[in-house]
Amino acid sequence: MKKIKFFSLLIIFTTLVINSCVEPIEIESITFEDALVVEATITNEFKHQEINLSRTFMLEEDGPLPESNADVRVIDGSQNVFLFQETEPGKYVSTTQFNAVPNNEYQLMIVTNNGREYQSQTVTLTANTSEIEEVKAIQDSNETEGLDGVSIQVTSFDPTGNSRLYRYEYEETYQIIAPNWSARDAIIISETPPEVDVAPRSQEERVCYNTIKSNTIIQTETTDLSEDRVSNRLIRFIPSDDFIIRSRYSILVKQFVQSLESFTFYRVLNELSSSESLFSQIQPGFLAGNMISVTDPSENVVGFFDVSSVSEERIFFNYRDVFPDPFQPLPDYITSCEVDAPLLDGGLINTIRTRRLTFVDTNDVPGDIIAPGGPFVMVTAACGDCTMLGSNIEPDFWID
């Protein structure tokens, strides 16, 4: 997630620049501090809970290294133990489904592959009396950037007034329809001598779906309001010309009720990650969460073990639902769709093999032959095969 990736970068600076003056420095010469990064939020949803472990990383590196082969478990106040299994590098999922319940304590315990032990403070479930009342998509303008687009807004209410501090995540799924799809596909019969043919496509390649999780920290609070109501909080702004809303779009908004400690941690983390300059006059020290090293109490550990109640809601919309003007053009497709007709002995075989282009039609219409005159009209692969951009499996939740 971006919030932890940001921090993985920031820790390099914030832990080492505290006593330095602000002056030009060579980034690559900064001393690196290796630290465990913990992303862990257990909720009141009955499900397989998830915890992510990684290491901090250098600026010149592509991203955080996963922390693999760790022993991860959560222990509650009744000494029930919930074991986690690594399902992919750095991602640990509980072996059984469970949910956090009120009036119980939870503690995260980690033993890394090198035998070092870590644990969190004990944490209790936050209030579970706030519910999302509405998620809506409205035509709006981004005043900062001067863009027209779609604002995704959330409204929620806790009649008891016990929640007050909120964090949001979302998962957006958008439909991809290949504009130059054909029910037929080009196949290679023989490379020597070169011979090709057409055949029905073997899989769905016209309609696909892609899902992206949010990677920013989104928070709000109602502590200064007379009632615990979140009204039209902006969750996501999508420009009107963004490809992801060209067809049909869905977003699942999740609202987490946070403790004061968790809310403060994420707020400060967000302020650090969005700072215009890491070398500003404000030079913060290490941002401590609620994780400690049992092996070495002086060791820095990045992250926070959170136990939160969650409420969620999903909406769908088509482009014309938000922009009904029939004269407003749909957003452009994500890539330019270039048409070509490679010669049989001049690259067509290789083009089919590598999927650089995909079949549209036979190139035999009198008076309309596509240059350079090969047997097939081919197009940029993503324009005729949506699996280049997403999955051809329709999500279980999808509604047309």
N, C-alpha and C positions, 0 to 999 in steps of 0.2 A: 504494500500500500504506500501511496505517496507520502502520507504523514510520517511514516517510520523511515522511509527512504530519505526524506528531508532531514530527519533528525540524525540519521546515520552519517550524513554529510556534515551536519552542523556540529556534531560532537567533536569532530576533528579540530574545529576552531574553538568552540566555547570552552572546552576543558583545558586548552593550552595557551590561550591568548589573554588570560585574566590579568596578568601582571605586565603585559607588554604595552608599549606605546603604539598609537595608530600610525603606521608608516608603511611604505611599499614593501611587499615581501613576495618571494617566489612561492607560488602555491605548491609546487611539487616538492619543495624542501620542508614542508611542514611535518613535524613528527606525528606519527600516526598512533592512536590509542585503539587497540582492539577491544571490543566490548560486545557482550551478548545483548541482542535486541529482542524484546518480548512484546508480541501483540496478542492480547488475550482478553476477550470479552465473553463471559458466560451470561446467558440470558434466562428468562423465565419461559422460553419456548421449549417444548419437549422435542428434542432433536439431537442429532450428533453434533456436539459442540466442537469448536475449532480453535486451535492455538497455533500461532506462527512464530518460529524462531529463526533468527538470522544473526549475522555479525555486521558491525560497522564496516565501512569500506572507504577506500581512498578516492579522492576526487577524480583521478584519471581512470578509475575502474568503472565498468558499466553499471554496476548495482551491487546490492548486498549479497553476500554469500550465505546460502541456507545453512542453518545449524542442524546437521543430520545425526541420526543414531542416538538421540537423547531419550532418557526416561522421563516421561511427562505424566503427571497425575494431579488430580484435584481431590482434596480431602475436605469433607464437610464437618460441621460441629458434632455430628453423631458418629464420626469416624468412618463413614462410608467413603470408599476409595473409588474414584472414577479414573480408569486408565485411558491413556491416549496412545494411538498408533500412528506412526509416520506413513502417510499415504502418498506423499510426493516430497521431494527434498524440502525440508524446513516446515512442512505443513503437517500438523498433528491433529487427528480427529478422534473423538472419544469412541471407544470400542462399543459402548452401549449408549442408547439415547437417555438423556436425563434433562431436567430443568432445575434452575435455582428456585427455591421456595422462600417465602418470608420467614423471618425470625430464625434463620439458620446462618451459620458462618461458613465461609469457603476460603481455602488456601491453596495456592498453586505451588507445586513442588517440582523442581527440575534437576536432573542429574545429567550433565553433558557427557559426551563420548569420552572425554579425558578425565572423567571422575569428579569434576567440580560440581558442587551443590549450590542451588539457588532456591529461594523461597520468597513468597509474597507475604505481605501483612494479611491478616484475616479480614475478609470483606463480607458485608451483608448485602442482600438484594435491596435495590432502591424501590421507592413507592411504585406500585403497579396500578395506580388509579387514573392515569392519564391515557386517553385514547385519541387517536387521529380521527377527526371528524370529517375532514375533506382534503383531498389532494386534487388540484385543478390545474389545467393548462390554459393560459390566456395569452392573447396577442399583446405584446408589450414592446417597450423600447429600453435599451440599455443606455442610460444617459452618459455613462463614463466613456463608452466607445462609440456612441451614436449609432447603434445598430438596432434594426427592427428584428423581432424574433418572438420566441415563445418563453414565457416565464412559468416554471413549475412551482407552485406555491402550496404550502401545507397549513392547515388549521387544526389545532387540537385543544383539549380542555380537560382539566382535572378539577372536578367540583370540590374535592377535599382540600385543594391548595397545597398538597404535600410533595409535588414534583419539582416545579420551578426551574430546574437546570436540565437542559436538553442538548443532545448531540444527534446529528442525522447522517445517515448513509443512504445511498440509492444504488439500484441496479437498473440500467437501461438496456432494453432489447429493441432492436430495430430490424425491420424487414428489408431484405435486399431482393430486388427483382431485376434480373439480367436483361437489359434492353434489347440485346441482339441474340437472344437465345433461339436455338433451333432444336426441334425434336430429334434431329439426326446429328451424327457426329462423324468426323473423318477417322478412318482407320487405315493402318498400314498393312497391306497384303504381302508386299515383298520390298526389300531394300535394294536387292540386286537380282534382276533389273528392278528399278523403282516402279511400284504399282500400289495404288491407293483405291479406296472405295468408301462408301458411306454406309452407316448402320444406325439403328435406333440407339439413342443414348441409354446407357446401362444404369444410370442413377438420376435422381432429381438434381437438376442444375439450373433451373429457372428461378426458383424461390428459395431463399436462404434467410438465416437469422444470425445476428451477432449480439452478444451480451457483453457489456462493459460495466465494471463496478466503479463507484466513485473513488477518487484518490485525493480528496481534499478534506479538511476538517471543517465541518459546518456545525455551529453551535448557536444557541439562543437561550435567554433566561427571562423569567417573568417575576423576578424578586422585587422589582420596583412597581409592579402593577397591583391593582386592587384585587384582581382575580387571576388564577393560574390558567390563563388562556393565551395560546400562541395563535396569532391572526395573520394569515397570508404571508408566512415566512418564506422568502425566496430560497429554493433549494437548488434550482438549476435554471440557467438561461441558455437557450439554444438559438443562434442566429437563424433568420428565416431562410438563408441560402445554404444551410448545413445539410449535407447529403443524408444524415441519419434520419431526418424527418421527411424525406422525399416520398416515402410510401406510408407504411404504418409503423407506429412507434408506441412503446410501452415503457413505463417507469414504475418500479417498486420503491416506495419511500419507507424507510425504517426510522422510527423515532426512539432513541434510547434516553431513559431518565438516568441522569448521572448524580453521583455523590459530589459534594463540594470539592473533595480532593481530586477526584477524576476530572471534574469540569475545569478546575484550575490547571491541572497538568496539561490537558489538551489545549486550553486557551493559550498558555505560555508557549507551548510547542508550536502552535499555529502562528503566534506572533514572531517567533524565531525564524520559522520556515518562510514567512512572507516578507521578512526584512529586506529592504532594498540593498543593504550592504552589510555583510557579516563583519566588516571592520569599522563599524560606526563607533561613536563615542561611548555607546552603551555596550559593554563587553561582559555578557552574563557568564556565570560559572556553570557547572554541570547541572542540568535539569534532572533532579531526582524524582523518580516515580515511587512505587511502593514495592519494588523488587530489590532484594539484597543478595549478596553472595554469602553463603554460610561458610564456605571454604576460606574466603578472605574478605572480611567485612570492609576493607578499604577499597575493594574492587568496585569500579563503576558498572552498573547494570542499567540498560536503557529500556524504558517501557513501563507499562502499567497493567496490572491485573484488575479487570473491572467486572463487576457483577451487576447487570442492569436489567430492568424491566423494559420490554420493547413492544411497540405497537407499529403496525405496518398497513399500507394500503397501496393497491396497484391501479393505475389507470391506463387507458389506451386512447390514441387518437390518430386520425389520418390528417394529412397536410391540409386538406380543404375544410376540415372541422375547425381549424384555427384561422386559416386564411381562405375565406369563402370566395374571394374575388376571382372569377374564372380567368381574368386577364393577367393575374399574377402568375408568372411562370413557376413551375416546380423547380426545386434546387437541381443543379447540374448533377449528373452521375459522378461518382467519386473519381473516375479516371476518363481520359479522352478515349473514345472508341474509334481507333484507326482501322480502316478496312484495307486489306491487301489480298493479292492473288498470286502467291509464290509459284514459280514454275516447278513442274514435277521433278526436274533434274537440277533445280536451282534453289533448293532450300525447303521445299514443302515437307519432305520426309522428316527432316530435323525439327521443323516447326511443330509437326504433329507429335513427335516423340517428346519434346521438351515442354509441350503445352504453352508455348509462348503466345500462340494464336489458337483460336478455336473456330470450328466450322460454323458458317452461316447459311450458305447455299452453294449450289453448283454454279459455275461461272460460264453459263451457256445461253444467256439471254441475248438474242440477236440485237445488235445495235447498242448493247449496254454491257459490253465485256469489260471487266475490271482489269486494269494493267497490274502486272506485266503479262497477264493472260494465262495464268495457271488454271487447272481444272476446278479449283474450289475458291469461293469467296471466304476469306478468313478475317477474323476480327480480334482485337486485343482480348486476351483470355478472360479477364474479369468481366468483359461486356457480354460474353456468351455463356460463361460458366460461373455462377454465383458462389460455388464452393471455394473459389479463389479468395473470397472475402468473408465467408461465414460458414455456418453449419447448415446442411440441408435437412436436418431433423427439426421438425416443428416443436417448440417447447410445450410441455404439458399444460402450461397456464395460458397459452396463446388463444386469443379470440379474434376472429376476423370480423 
